[in-house]
Amino acid sequence: MTSFAKILIFIGLIFILAGTFAWLFGHWFAWFGKLPGDIRIQRENFVFYAPVTSMILISIILNILIYLISKFWMR
């Protein structure tokens, strides 16, 4: 099996795990997407949603996680 196929399988497994986690524990994160700074504009036939603060929070968490993985695992 080529390395590209292995990467795609690994990414698919991560999506399956993330979906299962969100399905089982989604009620714990009901606050997510409703943080101050998340933009929601709702009109009669139109809804615009831009989760600015939530995406910044995800970016910070993922950067810390990637840093820790590269620091301790990729020696």
N, C-alpha and C positions, 0 to 999 in steps of 0.2 A: 504494500500500500504506500502511496506517495505521501510525502510530508504534508502536502496541501490538503489531502483528504483527511489526514489525522487532525489537522488544525480545524477543519470544518466540523468534524465529528465532536471535537472538544468544545467548540463554540456552541454547537447544538445542545450538548449536554448541559452547558452552563445556562442556556436559555430555558431548558426544561426545569432545572433546579430553581432558577429564579422565579419562573411561573408558578411552580408548586409552592414555593415559600410565600409568594404574594397571595396565592389562593388560600393557604392555611392561616397565615398570620397577617392578612391585610387589614384587619380591624385594629391592629396595634399601630398602624401608620395612617390612621384616618386624618391626622393633622397635616400630613404631607401634602403639599399642593395648596395649602391654605395659609401659608406663612405670610407675614408682612413683606411686601415687595413682589408677591406673585400677582400678576395682572390678569384680571378677568373682566371683560366687557360683554354685557349681555343685552341684546336688543330684541326686537320682536321676532325676527327670523334669522338671527345671527348671534353667534357666540364666539368671542376671541379669548383665548386663554394662553398666557405666556408665563410659565412658572420660573421666573427669573431667580428668585431667592432659593427655591428648591434645587435648581440646577447648579447654582453656585455651591450649595451644601454638598450635593453629590460629587461635584468636581473636587472639593477639598478632601472628602472622605476617600475617594478613589486615588487621589495623589498621595495621600498618606499611606494607603494600603500598598500601592505600587512601590513607594519608597522603601517600606519595611520589607517587602518581598525581595526587592533587589539588594537590600542591605544585608539581610540575613540568609537568604537562600541561594543567591547567585554569586557566591564567593569565588 
